[in-house]
Amino acid sequence: PSIQALIHGLNRHYYSITINYRKNELEQKMLLNLHKKSWMEGLTLQDYSEHCKLNESVVK
């Protein structure tokens, strides 16, 4: 048993169980933004003129 299990008094009855949890798109996006220096960096918007040009090129 691990030291953590011994501290909790679980001796050999302690099992480490991995839990698989599926994240939705919003949660994945949030986790990918954690490395940024400031929380505001995730809220900055693209330049509108560049975005507009991209939209026009996609429509054509």
C-alpha positions in Angstrom: 0.0 0.0 0.0 1.1 3.6 -0.6 1.9 6.0 2.2 -1.3 7.9 1.4 -3.3 4.7 2.0 -1.5 4.0 5.3 -2.2 7.6 6.4 -5.9 7.0 5.8 -5.8 3.7 7.6 -6.7 1.7 4.5 -3.7 -0.6 4.6 -4.1 -3.2 1.8 -7.7 -2.5 1.1 -6.9 0.7 -0.9 -7.0 0.6 -4.7 -6.1 3.3 -7.1 -8.9 3.4 -9.7 -8.4 5.6 -12.8 -11.5 7.4 -13.8 -12.1 8.1 -17.5 -14.2 11.3 -17.9 -15.2 12.7 -21.3 -15.1 16.4 -21.7 -17.3 18.4 -24.0 -15.9 20.9 -26.5 -16.3 23.9 -24.1 -14.5 22.1 -21.3 -11.6 21.2 -23.7 -11.4 24.8 -24.9 -11.3 26.0 -21.3 -8.5 23.5 -20.4 -6.5 24.5 -23.5 -6.6 28.1 -22.4 -5.0 27.4 -18.9 -1.4 27.9 -20.2 -2.1 31.6 -21.1 -0.5 34.3 -18.9 -3.7 36.1 -18.3 -7.4 35.0 -18.2 -8.2 37.9 -20.5 -6.1 36.4 -23.3 -8.8 33.8 -23.9 -11.4 36.5 -24.3 -9.5 38.6 -26.9 -11.2 38.8 -30.3 -9.7 38.5 -33.8 -9.4 41.6 -35.9 -12.8 42.2 -37.5 -11.4 43.2 -40.9 -9.4 40.0 -41.2 -12.3 37.9 -40.0 -14.6 39.7 -42.6 -12.1 39.0 -45.4 -11.9 35.3 -44.4 -15.7 35.1 -44.4 -15.9 36.7 -47.9 -13.3 34.3 -49.3 -15.1 31.3 -47.8 -18.4 32.4 -49.4 -16.9 32.8 -52.8 
